[in-house]
């Protein structure tokens, strides 16, 4: 038996969920609904969480709440990758 399809959600997906002006908005909301219905097993990463925490205050909390609301698994960050991300941000 084949398990659920796994999807990785990067930062843009969380933004599009709340940005109704984007063409991708309805498709993004539908994807989240399908995740809630059990069609997909959703993942994101510590890297995405870090980017979401740096978002503007008006969207930050709502985007972070999606992770819990839709039971999205957050993958651990690799320490070396985090170090490199810090280098590229400065």
Phi and psi in degrees as a GROMACS rama.xvg file:
@    title "Ramachandran Plot"
@    xaxis  label "Phi"
@    yaxis  label "Psi"
@TYPE xy
-86.9552  135.091  UNK-2
-78.4179  -176.566  UNK-3
-61.7254  150.386  UNK-4
-69.9493  141.679  UNK-5
-103.116  137.424  UNK-6
-126.733  143.22  UNK-7
-105.702  126.477  UNK-8
-103.928  116.632  UNK-9
-94.5285  177.063  UNK-10
-53.9376  -40.1466  UNK-11
-58.035  -36.4667  UNK-12
-61.5792  -39.9432  UNK-13
-68.7316  -36.8209  UNK-14
-66.466  -46.85  UNK-15
-63.8587  -27.8035  UNK-16
-57.3555  -35.636  UNK-17
-104.342  -3.70683  UNK-18
-102.452  86.2654  UNK-19
-69.1035  -9.56303  UNK-20
-80.0678  -13.9848  UNK-21
-82.6385  141.402  UNK-22
-59.8029  -31.4513  UNK-23
-79.9005  -8.39536  UNK-24
-53.4721  -53.5204  UNK-25
-63.2652  -32.7409  UNK-26
-70.8364  -35.3907  UNK-27
-68.0265  -44.5805  UNK-28
-61.8459  -41.1219  UNK-29
-63.258  -40.208  UNK-30
-59.7944  -45.4829  UNK-31
-63.036  -37.719  UNK-32
-64.0251  -38.5904  UNK-33
-69.3721  -33.0645  UNK-34
-63.3068  -46.0253  UNK-35
-62.2331  -33.3339  UNK-36
-79.0386  -5.01311  UNK-37
90.1589  8.30659  UNK-38
-70.782  -34.4949  UNK-39
-126.768  152.201  UNK-40
-101.859  114.901  UNK-41
-99.3683  141.757  UNK-42
-133.521  150.882  UNK-43
-141.68  -171.509  UNK-44
-134.889  169.219  UNK-45
-59.7339  -29.9136  UNK-46
-63.9991  -43.0967  UNK-47
-66.7775  -44.7457  UNK-48
-57.3963  -41.2598  UNK-49
-61.619  -43.2011  UNK-50
-66.3704  -40.241  UNK-51
-63.2105  -38.6648  UNK-52
-66.5056  -20.3064  UNK-53
-91.9524  -0.685351  UNK-54
-71.6478  166.684  UNK-55
-59.5576  144.793  UNK-56
-55.7014  -36.5393  UNK-57
-65.0422  -24.4975  UNK-58
-108.643  -23.06  UNK-59
-50.54  -57.4897  UNK-60
-62.7544  -40.4078  UNK-61
-65.0154  -41.4371  UNK-62
-67.1118  -41.9303  UNK-63
-65.0027  -35.5276  UNK-64
-62.408  -29.8859  UNK-65
-58.3476  -33.256  UNK-66
-60.8534  -45.1411  UNK-67
-78.0732  -41.7498  UNK-68
-59.0552  -33.8437  UNK-69
-108.391  13.4085  UNK-70
51.0247  49.8603  UNK-71
-85.5721  127.809  UNK-72
-76.3763  129.931  UNK-73
-98.7269  118.836  UNK-74
-80.3532  140.553  UNK-75
-63.7198  150.907  UNK-76
-89.5732  147.551  UNK-77
-84.3869  127.754  UNK-78
-55.6771  -38.604  UNK-79
-67.8781  -38.9919  UNK-80
-65.3211  -38.8625  UNK-81
-63.4302  -40.4804  UNK-82
-62.0027  -44.2594  UNK-83
-64.6228  -37.7624  UNK-84
-61.5072  -40.3409  UNK-85
-62.579  -39.4889  UNK-86
-64.0407  -44.0715  UNK-87
-71.5614  -26.8738  UNK-88
-75.1018  -22.6808  UNK-89
